[in-house]
C-alpha cells in the first residue's frame, strides 16, 4: 500500500523536527526566547529570499488567517522551547503529541472536517499511551504538564489555520508570517535575558533555524494536501526518534511501563493511518 504525498511530507517533517529539538537540547544555557529569536531571523531571511526569487508576494492573500497562524504558532513555540530545555527529550515530545488530538478536535469547528467514531477510538488509544507515560515519569511536574498541554492547544489552532489556507497560499508565505510575528516579541524579550553565545552555540543556533525551516515547509505541504485527522496523528511516530536520540545523546532512559505507553501511542497511529488510507480508497472507487 503506497503512502500519499501528504503522509510522506509529514513523516519527513516529523524526523526533521526531532533534529531541531536535539539542537535545542544542546543549548540549555541559552534562554528559550533567545533561541526563538535566532530561529525567527534565519527563517525570515530564508523565506524572504526564496519568495522573492520565485516572484511571490510575501504578504499573501488572506492576511487575517496568516496572522492568526503566526500568533498561535509563536505562542506554542515559546511555551514548548522552554519546556524542551527542562525535561527529557522523549517526554517533551510526548507532551507535544497531544497537538494532533487537539488539531483534529478543533478542526471539527474551524474547518468542518469529519472524524469518524472509530477514529476517536484510535485517538483515545494514543492518548491513553500518553497518560501511561506521563503517570510513570516523575521528572514531569504539574506545571510542565500545564505548559505542554497549552502549547499543544495553540499548535492545534495553528495547524487548523494552515488547513483553512489550503492551496490558496504559497507554503513559504505561511511560514514567513511566523517569524514576522515572533521576531519583534522575541527581540524585545531577549534584550532583558540575553546570554552571549559561545563557540559551538552559534552552529546549533543556525541548525535550529535551518532545520525548522525545512520541517515547517514539509509540514505545511502535508496539511495543505491531506485531512487534518489523517496527517496530524503521524507526528506521534517521531517518538521513536526521540527515544533513540535521547538515549544516545543525552543518556535518557525510561522504565518498561513507559515503553509500553510508547507502544500504545504508535498502535493508535498505525491503526488510524491504515483506516484512513483504506477509507479514502473506497470513497474514490
C-alpha positions as CSV (number, residue, x, y, z in Angstrom):
1,X,0.0,0.0,0.0
2,X,1.7,3.2,-1.2
3,X,1.6,6.3,1.1
4,X,0.0,9.5,-0.2
5,X,2.2,12.6,-0.8
6,X,0.8,14.4,2.2
7,X,1.7,11.4,4.5
8,X,5.2,11.3,3.1
9,X,5.7,15.0,3.7
10,X,4.5,14.7,7.3
11,X,6.8,11.7,8.0
12,X,9.8,13.7,6.7
13,X,8.8,16.8,8.6
14,X,8.5,14.8,11.9
15,X,12.0,13.5,11.6
16,X,13.5,16.9,10.9
17,X,11.6,18.4,13.8
18,X,13.2,15.9,16.1
19,X,16.6,17.0,14.9
20,X,15.6,20.6,15.7
21,X,14.7,19.5,19.2
22,X,18.1,17.8,19.6
23,X,19.8,21.1,18.6
24,X,17.7,23.0,21.2
25,X,18.7,20.4,23.9
26,X,22.3,21.3,23.2
27,X,21.7,24.9,24.2
28,X,20.4,24.6,27.8
29,X,22.2,27.7,28.9
30,X,20.7,29.9,26.2
31,X,17.2,31.3,27.1
32,X,14.5,29.8,25.0
33,X,13.3,33.1,23.8
34,X,16.8,33.9,22.5
35,X,16.9,30.7,20.6
36,X,13.5,31.6,19.1
37,X,14.9,35.0,18.1
38,X,17.7,33.4,16.1
39,X,15.3,30.9,14.6
40,X,13.0,33.8,13.5
41,X,15.8,35.7,11.9
42,X,17.0,32.7,9.9
43,X,13.5,31.7,8.9
44,X,12.5,35.2,7.9
45,X,15.7,35.6,5.7
46,X,15.3,32.2,4.0
47,X,11.6,32.6,3.3
48,X,12.0,36.2,2.0
49,X,14.9,35.1,-0.3
50,X,13.0,32.2,-1.9
51,X,9.7,34.1,-2.2
52,X,11.5,37.0,-4.0
53,X,13.4,34.5,-6.2
54,X,10.1,32.9,-7.2
55,X,8.4,36.4,-7.6
56,X,5.7,35.6,-5.0
57,X,4.4,38.3,-2.8
58,X,5.5,37.8,0.8
59,X,2.2,39.3,2.1
60,X,-0.1,36.6,0.8
61,X,-3.8,36.9,0.2
62,X,-5.6,36.0,3.4
63,X,-3.8,38.2,5.9
64,X,-6.1,37.7,8.9
65,X,-5.7,33.9,8.8
66,X,-1.9,34.2,8.1
67,X,-1.5,36.5,11.1
68,X,-3.6,34.2,13.3
69,X,-1.4,31.3,12.2
70,X,1.7,33.3,13.1
71,X,0.4,34.4,16.5
72,X,-0.8,30.9,17.6
73,X,2.3,29.3,16.3
74,X,4.5,31.8,18.1
75,X,2.8,31.2,21.5
76,X,3.1,27.5,21.1
77,X,6.8,27.7,20.2
78,X,7.6,30.0,23.2
79,X,5.9,27.6,25.6
80,X,7.4,24.4,24.0
81,X,11.0,25.6,23.7
82,X,11.0,26.5,27.4
83,X,9.6,23.1,28.2
84,X,12.1,21.3,26.0
85,X,15.1,22.7,27.9
86,X,13.8,21.5,31.3
87,X,12.6,17.9,30.8
88,X,13.8,14.8,28.8
89,X,13.6,14.9,25.0
90,X,11.2,12.0,24.7
91,X,8.9,13.2,27.5
92,X,8.8,16.7,26.0
93,X,8.0,15.2,22.6
94,X,5.3,13.0,24.2
95,X,3.5,16.1,25.6
96,X,3.8,17.6,22.2
97,X,2.0,14.6,20.8
98,X,-1.2,16.0,22.3
99,X,-1.3,18.5,19.5
100,X,-2.7,16.1,16.8
101,X,-5.6,15.3,19.1
102,X,-6.4,19.0,19.7
103,X,-5.8,19.6,15.9
104,X,-8.5,17.0,15.0
105,X,-11.0,18.2,17.6
106,X,-10.5,21.9,16.7
107,X,-10.7,21.0,13.0
108,X,-14.3,19.9,13.5
109,X,-15.3,23.5,14.4
110,X,-12.8,25.6,12.3
111,X,-12.7,23.7,9.0
112,X,-15.7,21.4,9.3
113,X,-13.8,18.2,9.0
114,X,-15.4,14.9,9.8
115,X,-13.9,12.5,12.4
116,X,-15.5,9.0,12.4
117,X,-16.3,7.2,15.6
118,X,-13.6,4.6,15.1
119,X,-11.0,7.3,14.7
120,X,-11.9,8.6,18.2
121,X,-11.0,5.1,19.4
122,X,-7.6,5.3,17.8
123,X,-7.1,8.8,19.2
124,X,-8.1,7.5,22.7
125,X,-5.7,4.6,22.4
126,X,-2.8,7.0,21.6
127,X,-3.9,9.4,24.3
128,X,-4.0,6.5,26.8
129,X,-0.4,5.8,25.9
130,X,0.5,9.4,26.7
131,X,-1.2,9.1,30.1
132,X,0.7,6.0,30.9
133,X,4.0,7.7,30.0
134,X,3.0,10.8,32.0
135,X,2.0,8.8,35.0
136,X,5.3,7.0,35.2
137,X,7.7,9.8,34.6
138,X,8.4,11.6,37.9
139,X,10.5,14.2,36.1
140,X,7.3,15.9,34.9
141,X,5.6,18.4,37.3
142,X,2.1,19.7,37.1
143,X,3.5,23.0,35.7
144,X,5.3,21.1,33.0
145,X,2.1,19.3,32.1
146,X,0.1,22.5,32.0
147,X,2.7,24.2,29.8
148,X,2.8,21.1,27.5
149,X,-1.0,21.0,27.1
150,X,-1.2,24.7,26.5
151,X,1.5,24.5,23.8
152,X,-0.4,21.7,22.1
153,X,-3.7,23.6,22.1
154,X,-2.1,26.6,20.4
155,X,-0.4,24.2,17.9
156,X,-3.8,22.7,17.2
157,X,-5.1,26.1,16.3
158,X,-2.1,26.9,14.2
159,X,-2.4,23.7,12.2
160,X,-6.1,24.4,11.5
161,X,-5.3,27.9,10.2
162,X,-2.8,26.3,7.8
163,X,-5.6,23.9,6.7
164,X,-8.0,26.8,6.2
165,X,-5.5,28.4,3.8
166,X,-5.2,25.1,1.8
167,X,-3.5,25.7,-1.5
168,X,-4.5,29.4,-1.7
169,X,-1.2,30.5,-0.2
170,X,2.4,29.5,-1.1
171,X,3.8,27.4,1.7
172,X,6.7,29.8,2.2
173,X,4.2,32.7,2.7
174,X,2.6,30.8,5.5
175,X,6.0,30.1,7.0
176,X,7.0,33.7,6.5
177,X,4.3,35.1,8.8
178,X,5.5,33.1,11.8
179,X,8.9,34.8,12.2
180,X,7.2,38.1,11.1
181,X,5.0,37.9,14.2
182,X,7.5,36.4,16.7
183,X,10.6,38.4,15.7
184,X,9.7,41.8,17.4
185,X,8.4,40.0,20.5
186,X,11.5,37.8,20.9
187,X,13.8,40.7,20.2
188,X,12.4,42.8,23.0
189,X,12.2,39.9,25.4
190,X,15.7,38.7,24.6
191,X,17.2,42.1,25.4
192,X,16.3,41.5,29.1
193,X,17.7,38.0,29.4
194,X,20.5,37.9,26.8
195,X,23.2,35.3,27.2
196,X,26.1,35.7,24.7
197,X,26.5,32.5,22.5
198,X,30.0,31.0,22.6
199,X,31.8,28.6,20.2
200,X,29.5,25.7,19.2
201,X,26.5,27.6,20.3
202,X,26.5,29.5,17.0
203,X,26.4,26.4,15.0
204,X,23.5,24.9,17.0
205,X,21.5,28.2,16.8
206,X,21.9,28.2,13.0
207,X,20.9,24.5,12.8
208,X,17.8,25.2,14.8
209,X,16.8,27.8,12.3
210,X,17.6,25.9,9.2
211,X,16.1,22.5,10.3
212,X,13.0,24.3,11.5
213,X,12.6,26.0,8.1
214,X,12.9,22.7,6.2
215,X,10.5,20.9,8.6
216,X,7.9,23.7,8.5
217,X,7.9,23.6,4.7
218,X,7.1,19.9,4.5
219,X,4.6,20.1,7.4
220,X,2.8,23.0,5.7
221,X,2.7,21.0,2.4
222,X,1.3,18.0,4.3
223,X,-1.5,20.0,5.9
224,X,-2.4,21.6,2.7
225,X,-2.7,18.3,0.9
226,X,-4.4,16.0,3.4
227,X,-7.2,16.0,6.0
228,X,-6.0,17.0,9.5
229,X,-7.1,13.8,11.1
230,X,-5.0,11.8,8.7
231,X,-1.7,13.6,8.8
232,X,-1.6,15.3,12.2
233,X,-1.5,12.0,14.1
234,X,1.6,11.0,12.2
235,X,3.8,13.2,14.3
236,X,3.4,10.6,17.0
237,X,5.8,8.4,15.1
238,X,8.7,10.7,16.0
239,X,8.5,9.2,19.5
240,X,10.9,6.6,18.1
241,X,13.4,9.2,17.1
242,X,13.0,11.0,20.5
243,X,13.8,7.8,22.4
244,X,16.8,7.0,20.2
245,X,18.4,10.4,20.3
246,X,17.6,10.9,23.9
247,X,19.3,7.6,24.8
248,X,22.3,8.1,22.6
249,X,23.0,11.8,23.0
250,X,21.6,12.7,26.5
251,X,21.7,9.4,28.4
252,X,17.9,9.4,28.9
253,X,16.1,6.2,29.7
254,X,12.6,5.0,30.8
255,X,11.1,2.1,32.6
256,X,9.2,-0.8,30.9
257,X,5.8,0.6,31.6
258,X,6.7,3.9,29.9
259,X,7.9,1.9,26.9
260,X,4.5,0.2,26.9
261,X,2.9,3.6,26.8
262,X,5.0,4.4,23.7
263,X,3.7,1.2,22.1
264,X,0.1,2.3,22.7
265,X,0.8,5.6,21.1
266,X,2.3,4.0,18.0
267,X,-0.5,1.4,17.7
268,X,-3.1,4.2,17.6
269,X,-1.1,6.0,14.9
270,X,-0.7,2.9,12.7
271,X,-4.4,1.9,13.0
272,X,-5.6,5.5,12.2
273,X,-3.4,5.8,9.1
274,X,-4.3,2.4,7.8
275,X,-8.0,3.0,8.3
276,X,-7.9,6.5,6.7
277,X,-6.0,5.1,3.7
278,X,-8.4,2.3,3.1
279,X,-11.4,4.6,3.7
280,X,-10.1,7.1,1.1
281,X,-9.5,4.3,-1.4
282,X,-13.1,3.0,-1.0
283,X,-14.5,6.5,-1.3
284,X,-12.5,7.2,-4.5
285,X,-13.8,4.0,-6.2
